[in-house]
Structure formats: structure tokens, C-alpha cells
């Protein structure tokens, strides 16, 4: 996240300061009710295009495609913890790939029929950010490949 904000909002039940540094205090409704202008003020143009407009970064260009740093990958929009580096693997695709999320409830999946393909889109369960897609060609133990966009992620090193 390039420009974290501290705002008091009506969407925050306690009506206290809400920020990317304490995302859980804000609640899901707060993150899902942000306007396009609010997202544009928080995110870089690439992050906005990818995470909020379901874009895709080019393969082998994202900052995490080849990263080996141990840590937790969080949503670049709201800070939700999504993936552990322990489940990251080299898929050869040029995007960071994981064989499972930290918790199933951290992400939501739905059918995506854009571009004449049938795929399963992966979104952040807290804010609805587009993260990437999941495919059934991953390694054991799950057989899944969560193919994510680096622009939708922020790595918290251990």
C-alpha cells in the first residue's frame, strides 16, 4: 500500500480512527463500502487497476513473482492476511503462486467468464479486491495453484 490513510468513518462501528495499520478494527463493511475515489487515493494506479478493476499484471514483472522472503502476504487494499510464504511455490508462470490461503475464509472464489475463458477468480474476503485466479494444476497436498497478482499483495516479512 503506497498511501495509508487514517480516517474516521461512519462505516466503523466504534467511529474511531481506521487505517491499514489496524484493518480488523475497521470491519468488513468499511472496506467494502469505499468509493472509487477513496480507493484511488489509497492505491497506486497499478494497484487500483488490478485490485479494484480486476486487471492483471504482466507475467514476470510483479515484485513478488520470484521472492523467497519468509513472511505473510496480505491484501494491498485492506491488510487482510491471505497467504504464507510457506505455501508459495515456483509455478513457472511468472506470478506468485500458493497452494492454499492462510485460512479458507480469508479469500472468496467465484466463476469468472471474462476473456472467453472459464476460470475461478480469487478475491479478498474482507474488501473484495481482485487477487488473481485459482487453478487445479498445483502441487500436493491441495493440487491447487492460487496464481496471484503482486500488485494486490503486500509482504510482511517474518
C-alpha positions in Angstrom: 0.0 0.0 0.0 1.5 3.3 -1.0 -0.5 5.9 0.8 -2.2 4.6 4.0 -4.9 6.8 5.4 -6.2 7.3 8.9 -9.8 8.3 8.6 -12.8 8.4 11.0 -15.7 6.9 9.2 -19.4 6.1 9.7 -18.7 2.6 8.5 -16.6 1.9 11.6 -18.9 0.8 14.4 -16.8 2.4 17.1 -16.3 5.5 15.0 -12.6 5.5 15.8 -9.6 6.0 13.7 -9.4 3.4 10.9 -6.3 2.6 9.0 -4.5 0.0 7.0 -2.3 -0.5 10.1 -5.3 -1.8 12.1 -7.5 -3.2 9.4 -9.6 -5.5 11.6 -10.7 -2.6 13.7 -12.4 -1.2 10.6 -14.7 -4.1 9.8 -15.6 -5.7 6.5 -18.4 -3.2 5.8 -16.0 -0.3 6.0 -13.7 -1.8 3.4 -16.4 -2.9 1.1 -18.2 0.5 1.1 -15.2 2.6 -0.1 -15.8 4.6 -3.2 -13.6 4.5 -6.3 -12.2 7.9 -5.3 -11.3 6.7 -1.9 -9.5 3.6 -3.4 -7.7 5.8 -5.9 -6.4 8.0 -3.1 -5.0 4.9 -1.2 -3.7 2.8 -4.0 -1.1 3.3 -6.8 -2.6 3.4 -10.3 -1.4 -0.2 -10.9 -2.8 -1.4 -7.7 -6.2 0.2 -8.4 -6.3 -1.2 -12.0 -5.5 -4.7 -10.8 -7.2 -5.0 -7.4 -10.3 -2.8 -7.9 -10.9 -3.3 -11.7 -9.9 -7.0 -11.9 -6.8 -6.3 -14.1 -3.7 -8.5 -14.5 -0.1 -7.6 -14.3 2.2 -9.0 -17.0 4.0 -12.2 -16.1 7.5 -11.9 -14.6 7.0 -8.2 -13.8 5.4 -8.2 -10.3 7.6 -7.6 -7.3 6.8 -11.0 -5.7 6.9 -13.5 -8.6 10.3 -14.7 -7.6 10.5 -13.6 -4.0 11.8 -16.1 -1.5 11.5 -13.9 1.6 9.7 -15.7 4.5 6.6 -13.9 5.7 2.9 -13.3 5.3 1.3 -12.0 2.1 -1.5 -9.5 2.9 -4.1 -7.7 0.8 -2.6 -4.5 -0.6 -6.0 -2.8 -0.2 -7.1 -3.7 3.4 -4.2 -5.6 5.0 -6.1 -8.9 5.4 -3.6 -11.8 5.9 -4.0 -14.0 2.8 -1.1 -16.4 2.2 2.0 -17.7 3.9 5.4 -17.9 2.2 5.4 -21.5 3.5 2.8 -22.4 0.8 4.4 -20.3 -2.0 6.0 -22.3 -4.9 7.6 -21.7 -8.3 4.8 -22.4 -10.7 6.9 -21.2 -13.7 4.0 -18.8 -14.7 5.6 -15.5 -13.7 3.1 -14.8 -10.9 3.4 -15.5 -7.2 1.7 -18.9 -6.6 0.5 -20.5 -3.5 -1.1 -24.0 -2.8 -3.5 -22.7 -0.2 -4.6 -19.5 1.6 -3.8 -19.0 5.3 -7.4 -19.6 6.1 -10.2 -20.5 3.6 -12.3 -17.6 5.0 -9.6 -15.1 4.0 -10.5 -15.4 0.3 -13.6 -15.9 -1.7 -13.9 -17.6 -5.0 -16.4 -17.3 -7.9 -16.7 -18.1 -11.6 -15.1 -15.7 -14.0 -16.0 -16.0 -17.6 -14.2 -12.9 -18.9 -12.0 -13.1 -22.0 -13.8 -16.1 -23.3 -12.4 -18.4 -20.6 -14.0 -20.1 -17.6 -11.8 -19.6 -14.5 -12.2 -19.2 -10.8 -11.5 -15.6 -9.6 -10.0 -15.2 -6.1 -10.9 -12.0 -4.1 -10.0 -10.8 -0.7 -13.0 -11.7 1.6 -12.7 -8.5 3.6 -12.6 -5.8 0.9 -13.4 -7.6 -2.4 -10.1 -6.9 -4.0 -9.2 -8.9 -7.1 -6.2 -11.1 -6.2 -6.0 -13.4 -9.2 -7.3 -16.9 -10.1 -7.1 -20.4 -8.7 -6.4 -23.4 -10.9 -6.4 -27.2 -10.3 -2.8 -27.8 -11.5 -0.9 -27.1 -8.3 1.3 -29.3 -6.1 0.4 -31.6 -3.3 -1.1 -31.5 -0.8 -4.0 -29.5 -2.3 -3.4 -29.7 -6.0 -4.3 -26.0 -6.3 -2.4 -23.1 -7.7 -3.5 -19.7 -6.4 -2.0 -17.5 -9.1 -1.9 -14.0 -7.6 -1.0 -10.5 -8.8 1.9 -9.0 -6.9 0.1 -5.6 -7.1 -2.7 -6.9 -5.0 -0.3 -8.2 -2.3 2.0 -6.7 0.4 4.6 -8.9 2.0 5.1 -8.7 5.8 8.5 -10.3 6.3 9.0 -12.5 9.4 
